[in-house]
Amino acid sequence: MENTPTHVADDATLALLGKKQVLKRRFAFISLFGFAVCELITWETVLALFAQAFSNGGPAGAIYGFMIAWASTLSVYTVISELASMAPIAGGQYYWVYMLAPAKYKTIGSYVIGWLTSLAWIATVATETLFAGTIIQGIMVLDYPGYDNKAWEGTLLTWAVIAGCIFVNVIIPAWLPRFEVFILVFHIAGFIAILVTLLVMTPELGTNASVWQTSLNEGGWPTQGLSYCVGFLGNVATFVGADASVHLAEEVSNAALNIPRAILGAMLINGAVGFAMMVTILYCVGDVKSVLETATGFPFIQVFANSTNNIAGASVMAAVVLMLTWSCAIGITTTASRMTWSFARDNGLPGSRWLSRVNTRTRVPVNAVIAVTACAALLTLIYIGSYTAFNDVISLTITGFYGSYFLPAALLLYHRIKGNVLPRGSVVTPPSLTNEKTTADTDVFASHYDQPTSNPLQATVISTPLIWGPWHIPGIFGIINNAYACTYMIFVIFWSVWPPETPVTASTMNYSVVVTGGVMILSAIWYYVRAKKIYRGPLIDEGVVEVMAGGAAGK
C-alpha cells in the first residue's frame, strides 16, 4: 500500500515541504472522515455543555447561537482547509506561520504558535479524558444514589481512560483507521437511538414558545445581549478541534485533498446532528432546576433519567455518550502526539531528540504519545484540589486554539489580497534553502526513528513558495470568507476570557487570558533566552534537499 502512485505522490509533496516520510499512511478518505467526525462529537458535546448556553441566553440563545457558531466555525475551518491543502503537514499552524509571515517574524511567530498549539492539544487530552472519567462517576451516582463521588476517584477513572488511549495508540495503532470507521457508524446510530428515545419517552415536551422564544440571564449580566455573548462560548466549544485531521497529514493518502474534504464534511454532518440534538434536549429538558442541580454532575444524564423514568435505560444512554467520548479521547491523543512530535523534530520543545523518535515497527511516535498523555495525567491532578483551577489550566481549549488559527488565517488573508499566492500548477524556481548553524547537540538531519544518527550537520531551513493546493475558494469569495473568519475569531477570543456570571469572585473568574497570554509571553521570552540558539523554524530532513532544490510545480 505504501508504494501506490497516490502514496508516492504524497511522499513527493511532503518532500517539497522539506520532510521525509517516516510515519505510515494508514488513513484513506473514509477512515479520515470517520476520524474527523468523531473528534468533533458535536451532538455528544451539546449534551455535555448545553447548560452553559442555556444559563446565559436561555433556550432561544442556545439554538440561535448554535446556528451562528456552526456557520461561522465552518468559515474558519474552510480557511484552515485551504492552508492544509497548500501545505499538508503534521505541524499545521506553526509551519503555516513560518511559511506566510514576514522574514523578520517567521521564526519567533512559528515558535510561539507551535507552543500554543501543542499545549492546547495536551489540554484537550486532559479535558476529554476527564469528561469520560467523570461521566463514569455520573452514571455511578445515578445507579447508586448513596455513592459519594470524590474528585480523586474521578482522577483515577480519568487515568484509566488515558491508559486506554495509550493502548490503542501504541499497541494496536494499525487498528485505528478501522476503529474510526466503526465509531463513525456508532456515532450516527447512537445519535438516532438517543434522539428517538428522548422524543418518544419524555412525558411532556416543552412548547414551541419555551424553546424558540425564551431567553434567560442566569449569570446576572446587566443586559440580555451580554448574557447571549457569554453563553455563546458553550456553542463555540462544541466545534473546537476540527483541525485534528490536519495533524494526521503525514498519515493520510492524498492529504492535500482528503483533509479539506474530511474537515468540511465532518463540520456539515456534525453541525446537523448537533443542531437536532440541541433542539431535542431543549424540548425534553423538563424540570430545569433538577437538571441544572443534578448530583450526577452532568445535566444530560438527569435529562435521560427524567425522560425515561428508568435508571437502567438512562444508564445505557449515558454509557453510549461515554463510549463515544472515550473514542474521541483516543483520537485526540493521536492528534496531540503528532503535533508534539512534529514540533519536536524541528527542535521546538525540550527533549526534542527523544520526542521526535518514531518506533521502527509501528511507525508511530511512541515517545510523543507517552509525553502528551503523561502531561495530561499530571494536569488532572489539579482537579483533585480545585475544579476551578483545572478549568483555568485547560482553558487553552478555546482561546489557545483560536489564537493558533487566527495568525496563519490573517497572514493568508494578507497574501491573497496582495495576490501573492500563485495558482495551482504554477511552475516556480527552486525554493531558497536558508543555511543556519545549530548547536552541537542538535542533529537536524538525524533519522526520526529509534536509532538516531550521531553526526550533526548544518541545518537547512525551509522557504516554501506560496501556491494554492487542490482545494480553495477562489477570487473575491475566498477573500470575503477569509476576512469573515478572522473577524469571527477575534470575537470568539474576546468573549472566551469573560467569566460565566456576576458578581465575579475568585472561584468564578475566567483566567484563560492569563493562561493563554502566559503561554505566549513565556514562550517568546524563552525563545530569546535559549530557544533562539536551537529553533530555526521548520527544518529540511536528510534526503529531501535534492527534491527541494529541484523546484516544484503546484502541488
Secondary structure in CASP SS format (residue, H / E / C, confidence):
PFRMAT SS
TARGET T0000
AUTHOR 0000-0000-0000
METHOD secondary structure of the structure
MODEL  1
M C 1.00
E C 1.00
N C 1.00
T C 1.00
P H 1.00
T H 1.00
H H 1.00
V H 1.00
A H 1.00
D H 1.00
D H 1.00
A H 1.00
T H 1.00
L H 1.00
A H 1.00
L H 1.00
L C 1.00
G C 1.00
K C 1.00
K C 1.00
Q C 1.00
V C 1.00
L C 1.00
K C 1.00
R C 1.00
R C 1.00
F E 1.00
A C 1.00
F H 1.00
I H 1.00
S H 1.00
L H 1.00
F H 1.00
G H 1.00
F H 1.00
A H 1.00
V H 1.00
C H 1.00
E H 1.00
L H 1.00
I C 1.00
T H 1.00
W H 1.00
E H 1.00
T H 1.00
V H 1.00
L H 1.00
A H 1.00
L H 1.00
F H 1.00
A H 1.00
Q H 1.00
A H 1.00
F H 1.00
S H 1.00
N E 1.00
G C 1.00
G H 1.00
P H 1.00
A H 1.00
G H 1.00
A H 1.00
I H 1.00
Y H 1.00
G H 1.00
F H 1.00
M H 1.00
I H 1.00
A H 1.00
W H 1.00
A H 1.00
S H 1.00
T H 1.00
L H 1.00
S H 1.00
V H 1.00
Y H 1.00
T H 1.00
V H 1.00
I H 1.00
S H 1.00
E H 1.00
L H 1.00
A H 1.00
S H 1.00
M H 1.00
A C 1.00
P C 1.00
I C 1.00
A C 1.00
G C 1.00
G C 1.00
Q H 1.00
Y H 1.00
Y H 1.00
W H 1.00
V H 1.00
Y H 1.00
M H 1.00
L H 1.00
A C 1.00
P C 1.00
A H 1.00
K H 1.00
Y H 1.00
K H 1.00
T H 1.00
I H 1.00
G H 1.00
S H 1.00
Y H 1.00
V H 1.00
I H 1.00
G H 1.00
W H 1.00
L H 1.00
T H 1.00
S H 1.00
L H 1.00
A H 1.00
W H 1.00
I H 1.00
A H 1.00
T H 1.00
V H 1.00
A H 1.00
T H 1.00
E H 1.00
T H 1.00
L H 1.00
F H 1.00
A H 1.00
G H 1.00
T H 1.00
I H 1.00
I H 1.00
Q H 1.00
G H 1.00
I H 1.00
M H 1.00
V H 1.00
L H 1.00
D H 1.00
Y C 1.00
P C 1.00
G C 1.00
Y C 1.00
D C 1.00
N C 1.00
K C 1.00
A H 1.00
W H 1.00
E H 1.00
G H 1.00
T H 1.00
L H 1.00
L H 1.00
T H 1.00
W H 1.00
A H 1.00
V H 1.00
I H 1.00
A H 1.00
G H 1.00
C H 1.00
I H 1.00
F H 1.00
V H 1.00
N H 1.00
V H 1.00
I H 1.00
I C 1.00
P H 1.00
A H 1.00
W H 1.00
L H 1.00
P H 1.00
R H 1.00
F H 1.00
E H 1.00
V H 1.00
F H 1.00
I H 1.00
L H 1.00
V H 1.00
F H 1.00
H H 1.00
I H 1.00
A H 1.00
G H 1.00
F H 1.00
I H 1.00
A H 1.00
I H 1.00
L H 1.00
V H 1.00
T H 1.00
L H 1.00
L H 1.00
V H 1.00
M H 1.00
T C 1.00
P C 1.00
E C 1.00
L C 1.00
G C 1.00
T C 1.00
N H 1.00
A H 1.00
S H 1.00
V H 1.00
W H 1.00
Q C 1.00
T C 1.00
S C 1.00
L C 1.00
N E 1.00
E C 1.00
G C 1.00
G C 1.00
W C 1.00
P C 1.00
T C 1.00
Q H 1.00
G H 1.00
L H 1.00
S H 1.00
Y H 1.00
C H 1.00
V H 1.00
G H 1.00
F H 1.00
L H 1.00
G H 1.00
N H 1.00
V H 1.00
A H 1.00
T C 1.00
F C 1.00
V C 1.00
G C 1.00
A H 1.00
D H 1.00
A H 1.00
S H 1.00
V H 1.00
H H 1.00
L H 1.00
A H 1.00
E H 1.00
E H 1.00
V E 1.00
S C 1.00
N C 1.00
A H 1.00
A H 1.00
L H 1.00
N H 1.00
I H 1.00
P H 1.00
R H 1.00
A H 1.00
I H 1.00
L H 1.00
G H 1.00
A H 1.00
M H 1.00
L H 1.00
I H 1.00
N H 1.00
G H 1.00
A H 1.00
V H 1.00
G H 1.00
F H 1.00
A H 1.00
M H 1.00
M H 1.00
V H 1.00
T H 1.00
I H 1.00
L H 1.00
Y H 1.00
C C 1.00
V C 1.00
G C 1.00
D C 1.00
V H 1.00
K H 1.00
S H 1.00
V H 1.00
L H 1.00
E C 1.00
T C 1.00
A C 1.00
T C 1.00
G C 1.00
F C 1.00
P H 1.00
F H 1.00
I H 1.00
Q H 1.00
V H 1.00
F H 1.00
A H 1.00
N H 1.00
S H 1.00
T H 1.00
N C 1.00
N C 1.00
I H 1.00
A H 1.00
G H 1.00
A H 1.00
S H 1.00
V H 1.00
M H 1.00
A H 1.00
A H 1.00
V H 1.00
V H 1.00
L H 1.00
M H 1.00
L H 1.00
T H 1.00
W H 1.00
S H 1.00
C H 1.00
A H 1.00
I H 1.00
G H 1.00
I H 1.00
T H 1.00
T H 1.00
T H 1.00
A H 1.00
S H 1.00
R H 1.00
M H 1.00
T H 1.00
W H 1.00
S H 1.00
F H 1.00
A H 1.00
R H 1.00
D C 1.00
N C 1.00
G C 1.00
L C 1.00
P C 1.00
G C 1.00
S H 1.00
R H 1.00
W H 1.00
L H 1.00
S C 1.00
R C 1.00
V E 1.00
N C 1.00
T C 1.00
R C 1.00
T C 1.00
R C 1.00
V C 1.00
P C 1.00
V H 1.00
N H 1.00
A H 1.00
V H 1.00
I H 1.00
A H 1.00
V H 1.00
T H 1.00
A H 1.00
C H 1.00
A H 1.00
A H 1.00
L H 1.00
L H 1.00
T H 1.00
L H 1.00
I H 1.00
Y H 1.00
I H 1.00
G H 1.00
S C 1.00
Y H 1.00
T H 1.00
A H 1.00
F H 1.00
N H 1.00
D H 1.00
V H 1.00
I H 1.00
S H 1.00
L H 1.00
T H 1.00
I C 1.00
T H 1.00
G H 1.00
F H 1.00
Y H 1.00
G H 1.00
S H 1.00
Y H 1.00
F H 1.00
L H 1.00
P H 1.00
A H 1.00
A H 1.00
L H 1.00
L H 1.00
L H 1.00
Y H 1.00
H H 1.00
R H 1.00
I H 1.00
K H 1.00
G C 1.00
N C 1.00
V C 1.00
L E 1.00
P C 1.00
R C 1.00
G C 1.00
S C 1.00
V E 1.00
V E 1.00
T C 1.00
P C 1.00
P C 1.00
S C 1.00
L C 1.00
T E 1.00
N E 1.00
E E 1.00
K C 1.00
T C 1.00
T C 1.00
A C 1.00
D C 1.00
T C 1.00
D C 1.00
V C 1.00
F C 1.00
A C 1.00
S C 1.00
H C 1.00
Y E 1.00
D C 1.00
Q C 1.00
P C 1.00
T C 1.00
S C 1.00
N C 1.00
P C 1.00
L C 1.00
Q C 1.00
A E 1.00
T E 1.00
V E 1.00
I C 1.00
S C 1.00
T C 1.00
P C 1.00
L C 1.00
I E 1.00
W C 1.00
G C 1.00
P C 1.00
W C 1.00
H C 1.00
I C 1.00
P C 1.00
G H 1.00
I H 1.00
F H 1.00
G H 1.00
I H 1.00
I H 1.00
N H 1.00
N H 1.00
A H 1.00
Y H 1.00
A H 1.00
C H 1.00
T H 1.00
Y H 1.00
M H 1.00
I H 1.00
F H 1.00
V H 1.00
I H 1.00
F H 1.00
W H 1.00
S C 1.00
V C 1.00
W C 1.00
P C 1.00
P C 1.00
E C 1.00
T C 1.00
P C 1.00
V C 1.00
T C 1.00
A C 1.00
S C 1.00
T C 1.00
M C 1.00
N C 1.00
Y C 1.00
S H 1.00
V H 1.00
V H 1.00
V H 1.00
T H 1.00
G H 1.00
G H 1.00
V H 1.00
M H 1.00
I H 1.00
L H 1.00
S H 1.00
A H 1.00
I H 1.00
W H 1.00
Y H 1.00
Y H 1.00
V H 1.00
R C 1.00
A H 1.00
K H 1.00
K H 1.00
I C 1.00
Y C 1.00
R C 1.00
G C 1.00
P C 1.00
L E 1.00
I C 1.00
D C 1.00
E C 1.00
G C 1.00
V C 1.00
V H 1.00
E H 1.00
V H 1.00
M H 1.00
A H 1.00
G C 1.00
G C 1.00
A E 1.00
A E 1.00
G C 1.00
K C 1.00
END
